[in-house]
């Protein structure tokens, strides 16, 4: 006997049926199966040596070729360059020991002005800033000092010992002396340099160390130097025609250069410029740089000074294909349920479905010669059925085009859904950068929301496959750092040493500048 159900009961039945629908149950099953694969891939990409600092408040404008220095717990930063804004002259500090990392702008009545590719070092409660680029193709050899306690800048008086203005030189400091090497001489000289200078902070005097003609590195810029005991080490650089991966040692007691050969058992670093080189205990630590046009590096290597050999800690991953996980939904399907692909003959197959749109002349020539008799014998048959074949071909092509349009629309919808953000949260992603930098910042911030949201987005498909994207990784957050996250490939970054840590800021990749701040735990290397 048929009985009518109340309207509310019918609605409840519909809700129950929708919850048990095959589509939703399959998605739920996929999520649970996807969790262990996703977790394993994320764990493999984490690096316990690295930490990214979480900046509170307004972050700095992205930049490259800036300079940083550490005094007590404060990190100081001056200048830098960005393709849109040009050379900058802002001055900031950040307390590395605070619970929250906040950049504080330092305003002074008198400042050095715009600077990039300069050096900044600490000596006796003062910051010393030397050289750099001040405008397009204009460089300087001025020296400024900032009194940290009194909070004002002062310019040193120049004398005859000052070197000519240099561009893209490298520098380091030991005790009361600043050392600079290489670079490109501007003004009337216009050539690369292999000169090594030292500056005494107390005497305001420069001395050229490699006065004598002997075996020494070739002229170059974009290299890096570091000092261990009484030996200065120089690695890499470029001269306008090639990049180098040679390592040299300068004996500060004998004032002579020595070339260090690479052992066969050693890992040979790639040639590069714009990298960083520091000293920790009895080893040199090399990171990043640019190997070729649009090929920045993110590898990490150490040079054991006692053993005289290189060792790779992290290989370069900038040109490595990202790891992709296959779609679990597709892998669960049986081969019997797969649709049969429509096959066309070689003459009526659409161009987009052929193996090669442009065949070689040899293949075309051999094909026509071998099939000439066939077409001559059956030419009449093909002509008589021309109208029927045209209708079949047009129908098949239209079907393929419509199917492809539908697939493209689904792909676009899935990609757009990955970056959906609530309207109330959009203001937190705004930045004062140019359009390119805003896009990059939005991708990073939107791609790293809460962990449960990342997992939901991780089950979405992109181009028909589920993938692990570096923008949806749920990292383990510390108090004010993101543990395990390492910097991407870059050059032109600024580094300094703070206790047993290397602090890294900024840099650029493919002319896109960064404003991120990383810490490398040197005790784990």
C-alpha positions in Angstrom: 0.0 0.0 0.0 1.4 3.4 -1.0 1.7 6.0 1.8 2.7 9.6 1.5 5.7 10.7 3.6 5.8 14.1 5.2 7.8 16.7 3.4 10.5 17.0 6.1 11.0 13.2 6.1 11.5 13.2 2.4 14.2 16.0 2.8 16.0 13.9 5.4 16.0 10.9 3.0 17.5 13.0 0.3 20.2 14.2 2.7 21.1 10.7 3.7 21.2 9.6 0.1 23.6 12.4 -0.8 26.0 11.6 2.0 26.2 8.0 0.7 26.6 9.0 -3.0 29.5 7.1 -4.7 31.2 10.4 -5.7 31.6 11.8 -2.2 32.5 8.4 -0.7 35.2 8.0 -3.4 36.6 11.5 -2.5 36.6 10.7 1.2 38.3 7.4 0.6 40.9 9.2 -1.6 41.7 11.7 1.1 42.5 9.0 3.7 44.6 7.1 1.2 46.4 10.3 0.2 47.4 11.3 3.7 50.4 8.9 4.1 51.7 9.6 0.6 51.4 13.4 1.2 53.1 13.2 4.6 56.0 11.1 3.3 56.7 13.5 0.5 56.5 16.5 2.8 58.9 14.9 5.3 61.4 14.2 2.5 61.4 17.8 1.5 62.0 19.2 5.0 65.6 20.1 5.9 66.2 20.3 9.7 69.3 22.6 9.1 67.2 25.5 7.8 64.6 27.7 9.3 62.6 30.6 7.8 61.9 33.5 10.0 58.2 34.5 10.2 58.1 38.3 9.9 55.3 40.1 11.9 53.8 43.2 10.6 54.8 44.8 7.3 57.7 43.1 5.6 60.5 44.8 3.6 60.3 45.5 -0.1 61.9 42.5 -1.9 65.5 43.3 -3.0 68.8 41.9 -4.0 72.5 43.0 -3.5 71.7 44.5 -0.1 74.1 44.3 2.9 73.4 43.0 6.5 75.4 42.9 9.7 74.9 41.7 13.3 75.5 43.7 16.4 74.6 41.9 19.7 71.2 40.5 18.9 70.2 43.1 16.3 70.4 42.5 12.5 71.0 45.6 10.5 70.2 46.0 6.8 70.9 48.8 4.4 69.9 49.4 0.8 69.5 47.0 -2.0 68.1 46.9 -5.5 64.8 46.0 -7.1 64.1 46.1 -10.8 61.0 48.3 -10.4 62.0 50.6 -7.6 65.7 50.8 -8.5 68.5 51.4 -5.9 67.2 51.8 -2.3 68.5 53.8 0.7 66.3 52.5 3.5 67.9 51.4 6.8 66.3 48.7 9.1 67.1 46.6 12.1 65.5 43.4 13.5 66.0 41.8 16.9 67.0 38.2 16.4 66.4 37.4 20.1 62.8 38.7 20.3 59.7 36.5 20.4 58.4 38.1 17.2 60.6 39.2 14.2 59.6 42.8 13.3 61.6 45.1 11.0 62.1 48.6 12.5 62.9 51.5 10.2 65.8 53.7 11.3 65.5 57.3 10.3 68.5 59.6 10.4 69.0 63.3 9.4 72.1 62.4 7.4 72.4 59.1 5.4 74.8 57.6 2.9 72.0 57.6 0.2 71.1 55.0 -2.3 73.4 51.9 -2.2 73.5 48.4 -3.7 76.4 46.0 -4.1 78.1 47.6 -1.1 79.4 46.1 2.2 78.3 46.6 5.8 80.3 45.4 8.8 80.4 45.9 12.6 83.5 47.1 14.5 83.5 48.7 18.0 79.8 49.5 18.3 79.8 51.0 14.8 78.6 50.0 11.4 81.0 50.6 8.5 79.5 51.0 5.0 81.8 51.0 2.0 81.4 51.6 -1.8 78.6 50.3 -3.9 76.4 51.5 -6.8 74.6 54.8 -6.2 72.8 55.2 -9.6 72.9 53.7 -13.1 76.5 52.9 -14.0 77.7 55.2 -11.2 79.8 53.7 -8.4 81.5 55.1 -5.3 84.5 54.4 -3.0 83.1 56.4 -0.1 83.3 55.1 3.5 80.5 55.8 6.1 80.3 54.9 9.8 77.1 54.7 11.8 77.4 55.1 15.6 74.9 52.5 17.0 74.7 54.2 20.4 74.4 57.8 19.2 72.4 56.8 16.1 73.9 59.0 13.4 76.0 58.6 10.2 79.3 60.2 9.5 81.4 60.1 6.4 85.1 59.3 6.4 87.6 61.7 4.8 89.1 60.1 1.7 92.8 60.0 1.1 95.2 58.8 -1.6 95.2 55.2 -0.3 91.5 54.7 -1.3 91.0 52.3 -4.3 89.1 53.4 -7.4 85.3 52.9 -7.3 84.5 49.2 -7.7 81.4 47.3 -8.7 80.4 43.9 -7.5 83.5 43.2 -5.4 83.5 40.7 -2.5 84.5 41.5 1.1 85.0 40.1 4.6 86.3 41.4 7.9 88.7 40.1 10.6 89.5 41.9 13.8 90.0 45.6 12.9 90.5 45.1 9.1 88.2 45.0 6.1 89.3 43.0 3.1 87.9 43.4 -0.5 88.8 41.5 -3.6 88.1 41.8 -7.3 85.2 43.6 -8.8 84.9 45.8 -11.9 86.6 49.2 -12.0 84.3 51.9 -13.3 85.1 55.5 -14.4 88.0 55.6 -16.9 89.5 52.2 -16.2 86.6 49.9 -17.1 88.1 46.5 -16.5 87.9 43.6 -14.1 90.0 43.5 -11.0 92.0 40.9 -9.1 93.4 43.4 -6.6 93.2 42.6 -2.9 92.9 45.5 -0.5 92.7 45.8 3.3 91.3 48.7 5.2 92.2 49.6 8.8 89.2 51.0 10.7 91.3 52.8 13.2 93.7 54.4 10.8 91.3 55.1 7.9 94.0 53.7 5.5 93.8 51.3 2.6 96.7 48.9 1.6 97.1 46.9 -1.5 98.3 43.4 -0.6 99.1 41.8 -3.9 101.6 44.3 -5.1 104.0 41.8 -6.6 103.5 40.1 -9.9 103.1 36.4 -9.2 100.6 33.6 -9.8 97.2 34.9 -8.7 93.5 34.6 -9.6 92.4 36.0 -12.9 90.5 39.3 -12.8 86.8 38.8 -12.0 83.7 40.1 -10.1 80.9 38.3 -8.2 83.2 36.1 -6.3 83.3 35.5 -2.5 86.0 35.5 0.1 86.3 34.2 3.7 89.2 34.2 6.3 90.3 31.2 8.4 93.2 31.9 10.7 95.8 33.7 8.7 94.6 32.5 5.3 92.1 34.2 3.0 90.1 31.9 0.7 88.5 33.0 -2.6 86.0 31.0 -4.7 84.3 31.5 -8.1 83.2 34.7 -9.9 82.9 35.7 -13.5 84.8 37.9 -16.0 82.1 38.6 -18.6 82.9 35.6 -20.7 82.8 32.7 -18.2 82.1 31.7 -14.6 84.7 30.0 -12.4 84.7 27.3 -9.8 88.4 27.6 -8.7 89.5 28.0 -5.1 92.5 30.2 -4.1 94.3 30.8 -0.8 96.1 34.0 0.1 98.6 33.8 2.9 98.2 37.0 4.9 101.6 36.6 6.5 103.5 36.0 3.3 101.3 38.1 1.0 101.1 35.5 -1.8 98.4 33.5 -3.6 98.3 29.7 -3.8 96.0 27.8 -6.1 94.2 24.9 -4.4 93.7 21.9 -6.8 90.6 19.8 -6.5 91.1 16.2 -5.4 89.5 13.4 -7.5 87.5 12.1 -4.5 86.1 15.6 -3.9 82.7 16.9 -5.0 83.4 19.5 -7.6 81.2 22.6 -7.2 79.5 24.1 -10.2 80.9 27.3 -11.6 79.0 30.3 -10.3 78.9 33.9 -9.2 76.8 35.9 -6.8 77.1 33.2 -4.2 78.0 33.3 -0.5 81.0 31.9 1.3 81.6 31.8 5.1 83.9 30.0 7.6 82.7 27.8 10.4 85.3 26.0 12.5 87.6 24.2 10.0 85.4 24.4 6.9 84.2 26.8 4.3 80.4 26.8 3.6 79.2 27.6 0.1 75.6 28.4 -0.8 73.7 29.4 -3.9 74.8 31.7 -6.7 74.1 31.7 -10.5 75.6 29.1 -12.8 74.2 30.3 -16.1 71.5 32.6 -17.5 68.3 31.8 -15.6 70.0 29.0 -13.7 70.3 30.0 -10.1 71.5 27.4 -7.6 70.3 26.3 -4.1 73.0 23.7 -3.4 75.0 23.7 -0.1 78.6 22.5 -0.1 81.4 22.5 2.5 85.2 22.6 2.0 87.2 20.7 4.6 90.3 22.9 5.1 92.3 20.1 6.8 91.4 17.4 4.2 91.4 19.8 1.3 88.2 18.4 -0.3 84.7 19.5 -1.1 81.6 17.8 0.2 78.1 18.2 -1.1 75.5 18.6 1.7 72.5 19.5 -0.4 72.5 19.0 -4.2 71.1 21.7 -6.5 67.3 21.1 -7.0 66.5 24.2 -9.1 66.5 22.1 -12.4 65.2 18.9 -10.9 61.8 17.8 -11.9 59.3 18.2 -9.1 58.1 14.9 -7.6 54.5 14.1 -8.6 52.2 11.5 -7.1 49.8 9.7 -9.4 46.1 10.2 -9.0 44.7 7.6 -6.6 41.3 7.8 -8.2 42.7 6.9 -11.6 44.9 4.1 -10.3 42.0 2.4 -8.7 40.1 2.0 -11.9 40.3 -1.3 -13.6 41.7 -1.5 -17.2 38.5 -2.9 -18.4 36.5 0.2 -17.6 38.9 2.5 -19.6 37.3 4.0 -22.7 38.8 3.0 -26.0 40.6 5.8 -27.7 39.4 6.7 -31.1 42.0 5.9 -33.7 42.2 7.6 -37.1 44.2 6.6 -40.1 47.3 8.5 -40.8 45.7 10.6 -43.6 42.5 11.6 -41.7 43.9 12.0 -38.2 43.8 15.6 -36.9 47.1 17.5 -36.6 46.7 17.8 -32.8 46.6 14.0 -32.4 49.5 13.1 -34.6 52.8 12.0 -33.1 54.7 14.7 -34.9 53.1 17.8 -36.4 56.1 18.4 -38.6 57.6 15.2 -40.1 61.1 15.1 -41.5 61.6 15.3 -45.2 63.2 11.8 -45.3 60.1 10.2 -43.7 57.7 12.0 -46.0 59.8 11.1 -49.1 60.0 7.4 -48.1 56.3 7.3 -47.3 55.3 8.7 -50.7 57.5 6.4 -52.6 56.4 3.3 -50.8 52.7 4.1 -51.0 52.7 5.5 -54.5 51.4 2.3 -56.1 48.7 2.0 -53.4 47.2 5.4 -54.0 47.4 4.9 -57.8 45.4 1.6 -57.5 42.8 2.9 -55.1 42.5 6.5 -56.2 39.1 5.9 -57.8 37.7 4.2 -54.7 38.8 7.1 -52.5 37.2 9.6 -54.8 34.0 7.8 -55.0 33.7 7.8 -51.2 35.0 11.3 -50.7 31.7 12.8 -49.5 31.2 10.1 -46.9 34.7 10.3 -45.5 34.5 14.1 -45.2 31.4 13.9 -43.1 33.0 11.2 -40.8 36.2 13.3 -40.4 34.4 16.5 -39.6 32.3 14.8 -37.0 35.3 13.2 -35.4 37.3 16.4 -35.3 34.4 18.3 -33.8 34.0 15.7 -31.1 37.7 15.8 -30.2 37.7 19.6 -30.1 34.6 19.8 -27.9 36.0 17.2 -25.5 39.3 19.1 -25.2 37.5 22.4 -24.5 35.6 20.7 -21.7 38.8 19.3 -20.2 40.5 22.7 -20.4 37.6 24.3 -18.6 37.7 21.7 -15.8 41.5 22.2 -15.4 41.1 26.0 -15.2 38.4 25.6 -12.6 40.5 23.3 -10.5 43.5 25.6 -10.7 41.5 28.7 -9.7 39.9 26.8 -6.8 43.4 26.2 -5.4 43.8 29.9 -4.7 40.3 30.8 -3.3 40.6 33.0 -0.3 37.8 34.3 2.0 37.1 38.0 1.5 37.8 38.7 5.2 41.4 37.3 4.8 42.3 39.0 1.6 43.6 42.2 3.3 46.3 40.2 5.2 47.9 39.3 1.8 48.3 42.8 0.5 51.8 44.1 0.0 53.4 47.4 -1.2 55.4 45.6 -3.9 55.1 45.8 -7.7 52.7 43.5 -9.5 55.2 40.7 -10.0 56.1 40.7 -6.3 52.5 40.8 -5.2 51.7 37.8 -7.3 54.6 35.8 -5.8 53.7 36.9 -2.2 50.1 35.9 -2.7 51.0 32.5 -4.1 53.2 31.8 -1.1 50.8 33.1 1.6 47.7 31.7 0.0 49.4 28.3 -0.6 50.4 28.0 3.1 47.2 28.4 5.1 46.1 26.1 7.9 47.1 22.5 7.8 43.6 21.1 7.4 43.0 23.5 4.5 46.2 22.3 2.8 45.1 18.7 3.1 41.8 19.5 1.5 43.5 21.4 -1.4 46.0 18.6 -1.8 43.3 16.3 -3.0 42.3 18.5 -5.8 43.5 17.6 -9.3 45.7 19.7 -11.6 45.9 18.5 -15.2 44.2 15.2 -14.2 46.7 14.3 -11.5 47.1 14.8 -7.8 50.4 16.5 -7.0 52.4 17.6 -4.0 53.0 21.3 -4.5 55.7 23.2 -2.6 53.0 25.9 -2.0 50.7 23.5 0.0 53.2 21.9 2.4 52.2 21.8 6.0 55.4 22.8 7.8 56.0 22.4 11.5 55.9 25.9 12.9 58.1 27.0 15.8 57.7 30.0 18.0 58.8 32.6 15.3 60.3 30.3 12.6 59.2 27.7 10.1 61.4 24.7 10.9 62.6 22.7 8.0 62.0 25.2 5.2 65.0 26.0 3.1 65.5 28.9 0.7 64.9 28.4 -3.0 67.6 29.0 -5.7 69.0 32.5 -5.8 72.0 34.8 -6.2 72.8 38.3 -4.9 71.7 37.3 -1.4 73.2 38.8 1.8 74.7 36.6 4.6 76.2 37.1 8.0 77.2 34.9 10.9 75.3 35.0 14.2 76.7 32.7 16.9 76.5 29.2 15.3 74.1 30.3 12.6 74.2 31.8 9.2 71.6 34.4 8.5 70.5 34.8 4.9 68.4 37.6 3.4 66.9 38.3 0.0 68.5 37.8 -3.3 66.8 37.2 -6.6 65.9 34.6 -9.2 65.2 35.4 -12.8 65.0 39.2 -11.9 62.4 38.4 -9.2 63.6 39.7 -5.9 63.0 38.2 -2.4 62.4 39.6 1.0 62.6 36.4 3.0 64.9 35.7 5.9 66.5 32.3 6.7 68.7 30.8 9.4 71.1 27.9 8.8 72.2 25.9 11.8 75.9 25.5 11.3 76.3 22.8 14.0 74.2 20.4 11.9 76.5 20.5 8.9 
